Amino acid sequence: MSLELVIGNKRYSSWSLRAWLVLTLNELAFVERRIDLQDPLYKESLRALTIPAQVPILRHEDLVVFDSLAICEYLAENFALTHGWPQDRRRRAQARSFCAMMHSGYSALRRECPMNVARPPSATPISDDARADIATLEHALGGLLREHGGPFLMGSLGIIDAYHAPLMLRLDRYALSATLSSELRAYMARMLALPAMQAWVEAGCQEAPLVRLER
Ligand SMILES: N[C@@H](CCC(=O)N[C@@H](CS)C(=O)NCC(=O)O)C(=O)O
């Protein structure tokens, strides 16, 4: 069986985007199966596949891998990725640390500014906690760009960039980039200009909005 990636609505599903980007940037052939998170039966379909009943889910042969980070690790371990983890052991550890930090962090920013690729860029009030998340993001990603000299977080494009891509979309769509360093603003523009990102955004804009998720 070939690779199949189960994703949510491209308009909103930031965790799906991360896994989808890693597959797409690495030009791995995969079947995309989209589950509409508006469908009253979506949870049932997901529960039939995995215990957390969330997207993304990767299916490969008889294996079902869930959680975006586990999917990235599975792909890196089983496929020769051009855009995976850094070759160097120390850089790889660093990239994994920042991905893990993203996976469990930036919660105020993520809660208050849910990804919506179709949102016309405009400002919205955010809490001090979300502002603190943006400052942490600047410290973390701005630091990596300066340390490795860009143009991507670890130098060349990899899993860590896919992992932070939805945050770049949020910074853009909620007009939150004014306080960022020039390095991070340029990085944000570079990420949003990737053909794979543009393809995802275009598809997300074609999808019907979910009233309960629009902000
Ligand atoms: N930690 C998980 C988070 C997955 C997640 O929250 N997915 C959302 C979509 S972006 C979802 O499935 N939402 C529907 C639900 O929870 O019922 C990962 O990294 O994959």
The ligand as a MOL file (V3000), in Angstrom:
LIG
                    3D

  0  0  0     0  0            999 V3000
M  V30 BEGIN CTAB
M  V30 COUNTS 20 19 0 0 0
M  V30 BEGIN ATOM
M  V30 1 N -0.8050 16.7940 18.7070 0
M  V30 2 C -1.5930 16.4680 17.5360 0
M  V30 3 C -2.7060 17.4840 17.3930 0
M  V30 4 C -3.7330 17.0610 16.3560 0
M  V30 5 C -4.9590 17.9790 16.3160 0
M  V30 6 O -5.2650 18.7120 17.2870 0
M  V30 7 N -5.6800 17.9540 15.1760 0
M  V30 8 C -6.8850 18.7290 15.0090 0
M  V30 9 C -6.9400 19.3870 13.6340 0
M  V30 10 S -5.6630 20.5690 13.3830 0
M  V30 11 C -8.1040 17.8070 15.0410 0
M  V30 12 O -8.0340 16.6620 14.6530 0
M  V30 13 N -9.2280 18.3710 15.4570 0
M  V30 14 C -10.4740 17.6820 15.4900 0
M  V30 15 C -10.7880 17.1250 16.8440 0
M  V30 16 O -9.9700 17.2390 17.7890 0
M  V30 17 O -11.8800 16.5620 16.9900 0
M  V30 18 C -0.6650 16.4260 16.3120 0
M  V30 19 O 0.4490 16.9470 16.4080 0
M  V30 20 O -1.0160 15.8290 15.2870 0
M  V30 END ATOM
M  V30 BEGIN BOND
M  V30 1 1 1 2
M  V30 2 1 2 3
M  V30 3 1 2 18
M  V30 4 1 3 4
M  V30 5 1 4 5
M  V30 6 2 5 6
M  V30 7 1 5 7
M  V30 8 1 7 8
M  V30 9 1 8 9
M  V30 10 1 8 11
M  V30 11 1 9 10
M  V30 12 2 11 12
M  V30 13 1 11 13
M  V30 14 1 13 14
M  V30 15 1 14 15
M  V30 16 2 15 16
M  V30 17 1 15 17
M  V30 18 2 18 19
M  V30 19 1 18 20
M  V30 END BOND
M  V30 END CTAB
M  END
